[in-house]
Amino acid sequence: MSRARRGETAGSGTMFSRLLFVVALTLPMSGCQTAAERAEEIAAHDDAACRDAGTKPGTPAYAKCREDMSNRRQMSEMASRIGMQNQIWSQQEMTRHQMMMGH
């Protein structure tokens, strides 16, 4: 069966390799920042975004805005993890299929 019929593109393996390369490059950078520093950065960003949206600290609207920001960030992180898992699975399946086909 051709790659086109399986829904694969000629560069799918290359794209996965590039993705892994980017992840490998960014992992050491994330280690330069402590968890407390990252939490402070996130809090400052969320505070600024909620203030820019017109909410004032101490109000229910501000608390809701901060909660929404946190929830969106968690959903985004989960989606990123799922996407990475799907990429890994896809690469493993492609490799398994190629091995079965003798390529």
Phi, psi and omega in degrees: 000136182286161178301319182298320180290331179278354179085016180263152174255160182299331183259013184298321177293321179293319179298318179297317179298319178296319179299314178298322179298315180297316179298316180298324179288324184276338180301312179298327180294323180291338179285346181284345184247129179287163179299322179294319178295319179295318179297319178297318180296316179297315180299318180295318179297313181296319178300312181297318181296318181289322176295318178298331179282355176097008179268154182246137178307142180092352180262157177300325180295321179294315179300319179294319178300313180297319179297317179298319178299315180297316180297318179296319180296316179297319178295319179295317179296320179295316179298322178296317179296318180295318178300317179295317178298320178295321178297316180297314180300314181300316179296319179296319179295319179296317179296316179299316180296318179296322179293320179294327181276353178081025179264000000 
